[in-house]
Structures are given as C-alpha cells and as structure tokens.
Amino acid sequence: MNRMYRTQGVGGESLESLKNKLYRAMDVPKETFLNIPLVTIVGNDELVIENYKAVLDYKEDFIKINTKIGIVKITGKKITIKHIRKDEISVTGVIRNIEYV
C-alpha cells in the first residue's frame, strides 16, 4: 500500500521549517524536538553523542557514528565504547579529532 504524505506546510513552507518554528515557540531544546545529535565533549578523553542512529565502523584508533545530519568520525588512541544505549553512546580514549564526514 502506497501512501502519500504532505511535505509542505501552510503557505508552501517545508515541514522542517515548521518544526523549527514550533520548537522555538514551545521553548524545547532543539536536539530533543528535532531529534538531531547533541555532542558533549569532556576534556580530550570522553565524548557522548545523544540521538545517534548507529555505529558504522569501530577500530582502536577511530569510530564512525551515523546521525540524522551525517556521520561523525572520532579519531584518536585506544578508542573504546564506554556505554551504548538506544539513544546515547559514550566513547572514551585519547580523542584527537572529531569531524563530520
């Protein structure tokens, strides 16, 4: 069964534009309302990503994590997954670089 969904709001605005206006009006954190990643860095040895989708690749010197807005690549030494939950991942090690690829 194929379903058609409306991709534009009132006046031709995109749904993303309407969502942005709505989250600002509701005073809700952007990452919560739009389900975009929130990256928290603690020093150079811990990084937490909330609202991630999946771990794509993982080695001792890097990890690639998929998010709604792209892939986050973390490089360094002794990279380890400290914990992994449905909506949050914590990575430890000597973090040298963080980039969207």
Buried (B, 14 or more C-beta within 10 A) or exposed (E): EEEEEEEEBEEEEEEEEBBBEEBEEEEEEEBEBBBEBBBEEEEEEBBBBBBBBEBEEBEEEBBBBBBEEEBBBBBBEEBEBEEEEEEBBBBBBEBEEBEEE
